[in-house]
């Protein structure tokens, strides 16, 4: 049970990171009806920006860790949000009224552009950083010497995820922007007739999704202590799987799917073969979709005639 509890903690932390990325997928799909396959690379860009900001602040002699983390968070969110806005303007908006496959092909192309851009700009090697947040708590020690530990960085990842979900839920349900987003999700043409700026709303959706991906990139950097140009593809596929598992278009479903994928990967790696953890995650996705085609919390689409 001690080993199980430790893996449960690890899985919840990993799932929180996946969930933050998955929200960006499900937001864009809910409003525009397309899969932003470049979103995982936005997460990777956020991790690199956080790393560069860390190094700049340290080179300037700043040593206060809370101040460094706050500055890194704000800078990475701002710059990554700018990336999201630019990608929407360049790659998606001109194709919004084209045939259905055009935006998806553009998204795949943009994903390759961002991946290779990062490889050329930062190099192909893994970029490590020393641990900034150390220490933790011993929750339990078994007679055979196994210790259940909860590190400070794990606490930070989970608390950050919960706070962002609360803020985002308030944004969607209580603000003018949230009402515009929900209106565009239901009917963009009618929303435009009622005075909603559809282009601005869609752009802000990409901006918010990119900012959440930047937070996930920072959490990944702090938790694993490294970034590389290929991590966006792997994490993006996992987060997309989480969004589909939870119900694409459902924000709570995206978070639930992220937690589920994180727990599946962690427990499979702990009790079975780590090489087949991805096989386990995708197999469970297939089984769930066979019996629940819309995902765990997804709603069936009603076709308007």
Secondary structure, 3 states (H helix, E strand, C coil): CHHHHHHHHHHHHHHHHHHHHHHHHHHHHHHHCCCCCCHHHHHHHHHHHHHHHHHHHHHCCCCCHHHHHHHHHHHHHHHHHHHHHHHHHHHHHHHCCCCHHHHHHHHHHHHHHHHHHHHHHHCCCCEECCCCCCCEEEEEECCCCCEEEEEHHHHHHHHHHHHHHHHHHHHHHHCHHHHHHHHHHHCHHHHHHCCCCHHHHHHHHHHHHHHHHHHHHHHHHHHHCEECCCHHHHHHHHHHHHHHHHCCCCHHHHHHHHHHHHHHHHHHHHHCCHHHHHHHHHHHHHHHHHHCCCCCCCCCCCCCC
